[in-house]
Amino acid sequence: MKELNIGLCGLGTVGSGVFDVLSSNSRIMFEKSLCEINIVHIATRSDNHKCDVGDVQYSKDVFQVAKDPNVDLVVELIGGTDVAFELVMLAISNKKHVVTANKALIAESGSIILEAARNANVNVAFEASVGGGIPVLKSIREGLVANKINWLAGIINGTTNFILSEMSIKKTAFGVVLTEAQSKGYAEADPTFDVEGVDAAQKLAILASLSFGIPLSVSEFFVEGVTNILLEDITFAKELGFTVKHIGICRETNGSLEARVHPALIPYSSLLAHVNGVSNAVMVNSDAADTTLFYGPGAGSKATASSVIADIIDVAKAPESPCFSSLGYPIDRLKRKDIINIEDIDCGFYIRFIARDKAGVLSELTTTMAEASVSIESIIQRDHASKIDHVNVVIQTNKIKYSALDPVLKKIKKLENVLDDIVLIRVENLDQ
Ligand SMILES: NC(=O)c1ccc[n+]([C@@H]2O[C@H](COP(=O)([O-])OP(=O)(O)OC[C@H]3O[C@@H](n4cnc5c(N)ncnc54)[C@H](OP(=O)(O)O)[C@@H]3O)[C@@H](O)[C@H]2O)c1
């Protein structure tokens, strides 16, 4: 039998879930792993706990946990990147293993943390940092170890997926759904990190490092949020056979990588198109296993605790082994790859603008596009809901680089009968 003493830092949504699941499922976990997990020290900032800590040693200073000689493993669930970084580094320097759910910390400082862990011969694991309760990192790292990964695409932010799904199902505008998401606890009071794509980019950085052996960093990624998505674009996308999703994509082409997070039209034929609400999913295409999909709850108290505890048990099973790299690749073997500029990536585009409802407008537009060799897949013209004598023109292009499309869009904007700004959303036929 193996025993591991853990110190739990943070007793909020995830921390209380870890406390509860470790208590309620201790028997089944022991039967499966023959490991006894004991919570020996807990630290939070205030006494306002979501659960009764009983007679477990309690501190208001998380650093006491990292210094406690009884603690073998520190579980960092306080969030943020300042105190959390100091806590994790102190734990490592005191030769304690670390488990965290903190994607911001890992995306920002993961290289430093993993290097320190390697030198101290301890483990740092972060399954819960991507996809909440979905064991996606372990699946890629271990289940797909035999494969060269070609690409991955994921819906990795539950808040934006909830917003886009609700806009589509209830035909409600972005602002209204965001307020609903906040009242249900699916969005923070300040939702910026989620709706601007920062959270998804941090998770993509972890997935990219794990899948393509690159150092953890988001600095060169293309990141666009969902704040400009309008209900009418979701409706027109449906008419074309697509749903609008916020996705993270990483694809290797000739040794270089696409790494991008943005809204995209996904065809209904793709499994990702059917991932709704706060659910997450990551689709991975690799040379031997082909396309696999990992789907489930992207957040939540017990679901995320499930991933945190899986990491704890992995460490408990093999605490004496040399540091396994949670990235799959040994930390000193990670190699930078060129990140392809978003303007040079081929993809389809959804283009919408308002034009005067006059004879010859459509032919003027299609001629402008044909002259620039922009190939059109579909075109829709519909009366504008409120502007009399105006129409919405929606064009879906075939694959083209943004750098080639941009001059055409500039020409279209200058046409006498075209009004307002042009809406542009990428189209991703993932399976092709
Ligand atoms: N929520 C999810 O579903 C989810 C899913 C995946 C990953 N995560 C990640 O898990 C981590 C925790 O998220 P959460 O939702 O559980 O956060 P949370 O509900 O806000 O809980 C944070 C906990 O940490 C404590 N804390 C914060 N700063 C502290 C400090 N300086 N010293 C001591 N205690 C401190 C808080 O104590 P007080 O309450 O006393 O301030 C609270 O107990 C984050 O990194 C998050 O990104 C969360």
The ligand as an SDF file (V2000), in Angstrom:
LIG
                    3D

 48 52  0  0  0  0  0  0  0  0999 V2000
  -13.8740   26.5890  -11.4360 N   0  0  0  0  0  0  0  0  0  0  0  0
  -13.6500   25.6600  -12.3560 C   0  0  0  0  0  0  0  0  0  0  0  0
  -14.5650   24.9700  -12.8090 O   0  0  0  0  0  0  0  0  0  0  0  0
  -12.2530   25.4310  -12.8570 C   0  0  0  0  0  0  0  0  0  0  0  0
  -12.0380   24.4890  -13.8920 C   0  0  0  0  0  0  0  0  0  0  0  0
  -10.7220   24.2320  -14.3090 C   0  0  0  0  0  0  0  0  0  0  0  0
   -9.6770   24.9120  -13.7150 C   0  0  0  0  0  0  0  0  0  0  0  0
   -9.9380   25.8330  -12.7380 N   0  0  0  0  0  0  0  0  0  0  0  0
   -8.7890   26.5010  -12.1330 C   0  0  0  0  0  0  0  0  0  0  0  0
   -8.7270   26.0930  -10.7750 O   0  0  0  0  0  0  0  0  0  0  0  0
   -8.1750   27.1590   -9.9870 C   0  0  0  0  0  0  0  0  0  0  0  0
   -9.1500   27.4700   -8.8260 C   0  0  0  0  0  0  0  0  0  0  0  0
  -10.3750   27.9000   -9.3900 O   0  0  0  0  0  0  0  0  0  0  0  0
  -11.6980   28.0230   -8.4980 P   0  0  0  0  0  0  0  0  0  0  0  0
  -12.8130   28.2200   -9.4720 O   0  0  0  0  0  0  0  0  0  0  0  0
  -11.7960   26.9160   -7.5190 O   0  0  0  0  0  0  0  0  0  0  0  0
  -11.4390   29.4010   -7.7300 O   0  0  0  0  0  0  0  0  0  0  0  0
  -12.2490   29.9980   -6.4970 P   0  0  0  0  0  0  0  0  0  0  0  0
  -13.5830   29.3720   -6.3830 O   0  0  0  0  0  0  0  0  0  0  0  0
  -12.1460   31.4730   -6.6050 O   0  0  0  0  0  0  0  0  0  0  0  0
  -11.3950   29.5190   -5.2250 O   0  0  0  0  0  0  0  0  0  0  0  0
  -10.1240   30.0060   -4.9440 C   0  0  0  0  0  0  0  0  0  0  0  0
   -9.7340   29.5690   -3.5410 C   0  0  0  0  0  0  0  0  0  0  0  0
   -8.3930   29.9640   -3.3250 O   0  0  0  0  0  0  0  0  0  0  0  0
   -8.3280   30.7710   -2.1620 C   0  0  0  0  0  0  0  0  0  0  0  0
   -7.2800   31.7850   -2.3660 N   0  0  0  0  0  0  0  0  0  0  0  0
   -7.1670   32.6460   -3.3940 C   0  0  0  0  0  0  0  0  0  0  0  0
   -6.0550   33.3850   -3.2470 N   0  0  0  0  0  0  0  0  0  0  0  0
   -5.4790   32.9750   -2.1220 C   0  0  0  0  0  0  0  0  0  0  0  0
   -4.3090   33.3680   -1.4070 C   0  0  0  0  0  0  0  0  0  0  0  0
   -3.5200   34.3230   -1.8600 N   0  0  0  0  0  0  0  0  0  0  0  0
   -4.0220   32.7350   -0.2590 N   0  0  0  0  0  0  0  0  0  0  0  0
   -4.8270   31.7560    0.2080 C   0  0  0  0  0  0  0  0  0  0  0  0
   -5.9340   31.3470   -0.3930 N   0  0  0  0  0  0  0  0  0  0  0  0
   -6.2570   31.9510   -1.5470 C   0  0  0  0  0  0  0  0  0  0  0  0
   -9.6930   31.3620   -2.0160 C   0  0  0  0  0  0  0  0  0  0  0  0
   -9.8650   31.7150   -0.6600 O   0  0  0  0  0  0  0  0  0  0  0  0
  -10.9540   32.8290   -0.2470 P   0  0  0  0  0  0  0  0  0  0  0  0
  -12.2770   32.3110   -0.7320 O   0  0  0  0  0  0  0  0  0  0  0  0
  -10.8450   32.8500    1.2180 O   0  0  0  0  0  0  0  0  0  0  0  0
  -10.5310   34.0940   -0.9260 O   0  0  0  0  0  0  0  0  0  0  0  0
  -10.5720   30.1780   -2.4260 C   0  0  0  0  0  0  0  0  0  0  0  0
  -10.6720   29.2380   -1.3750 O   0  0  0  0  0  0  0  0  0  0  0  0
   -7.9560   28.3220  -10.9390 C   0  0  0  0  0  0  0  0  0  0  0  0
   -6.6210   28.3050  -11.3640 O   0  0  0  0  0  0  0  0  0  0  0  0
   -8.8800   28.0140  -12.1060 C   0  0  0  0  0  0  0  0  0  0  0  0
   -8.4360   28.5510  -13.3320 O   0  0  0  0  0  0  0  0  0  0  0  0
  -11.1750   26.1000  -12.2930 C   0  0  0  0  0  0  0  0  0  0  0  0
  1  2  1  0
  2  3  2  0
  2  4  1  0
  4  5  1  0
  4 48  2  0
  5  6  2  0
  6  7  1  0
  7  8  2  0
  8  9  1  0
  8 48  1  0
  9 10  1  0
  9 46  1  0
 10 11  1  0
 11 12  1  0
 11 44  1  0
 12 13  1  0
 13 14  1  0
 14 15  2  0
 14 16  1  0
 14 17  1  0
 17 18  1  0
 18 19  2  0
 18 20  1  0
 18 21  1  0
 21 22  1  0
 22 23  1  0
 23 24  1  0
 23 42  1  0
 24 25  1  0
 25 26  1  0
 25 36  1  0
 26 27  1  0
 26 35  1  0
 27 28  2  0
 28 29  1  0
 29 30  1  0
 29 35  2  0
 30 31  1  0
 30 32  2  0
 32 33  1  0
 33 34  2  0
 34 35  1  0
 36 37  1  0
 36 42  1  0
 37 38  1  0
 38 39  2  0
 38 40  1  0
 38 41  1  0
 42 43  1  0
 44 45  1  0
 44 46  1  0
 46 47  1  0
M  CHG  2   8   1  16  -1
M  END
$$$$
